[in-house]
Amino acid sequence: MSSKSSNTAAVPEAKSALDKFKYEVASELGVPLTDGYNGNLTSKQNGSVGGYMVRKMIEAQERQMAGK
């Protein structure tokens, strides 16, 4: 199994900001995410980070669309 992620950013210029956001969200949720291998984390822990990231991004977009 390859250790490289197959996920690519739709906007490559945003990759570093998305990575920073991921670690901020993990910290907020108490998930011990590290740079590199995180195979010791459960699917639930990893999924909670991704799910919360999506929720926060949707909220931000909704606020922008509402002009707030």
N, C-alpha and C positions, 0 to 999 in steps of 0.2 A: 504494500500500500504506500502510495506517495505521500510525503509530508506537505507537499504544496497544495494550497487551496485552489479549487477550481472557480471560486467566486471572483468576479472582476467588477470593478466599479463602473457604472454607466458613465460617470464623469471622472476620468482618471485623476484629474487635478484635485478631486475631493477626497482621495484615499487617505491622506494623512489626517484630515479633519474627522473622517469617519472612524479611523483607528482611535483617535483621541476620545471621541464620543463614546466608543465601545468601552474603553477603560473607565471613563467617568460613570457610565451606567452600571458597569460591573461593580464599581466601588460603592455606588448608591445602594445596590441590591445586596452587598456583602458577599459577592461571588469573587473568590480569589483567582482572578484571571491574571495570567502572567504573559509576558512577551515570549513567544516560542511555544513549546509543547504544553498542551492543557488536557491531555488524555486522562488525567486523574479526575477531571470534573465530570459530573453526571450530565446526561442529556437534558434533564430538567434545569440544571444550573445554566448550561449554555443556551438553552431555549428561552429561559427567562430574560437573559441579556438581549438576545435578538428581538424577542417580542416587545420588550419595553422600549428598545430603540425605535422600532416601527411605530409604536403608540405615540412616543414623543415627537417623531418626525411628522406624523399625521396631524397631531395637535398644532404643531408650528405652522404647517401648511394651511390648516383651517383658519388659524388666526390671521395669517397673511391674506387669505382670500376674503376674510370678513373685514379687512382693513384695520385690524387692531394691532 
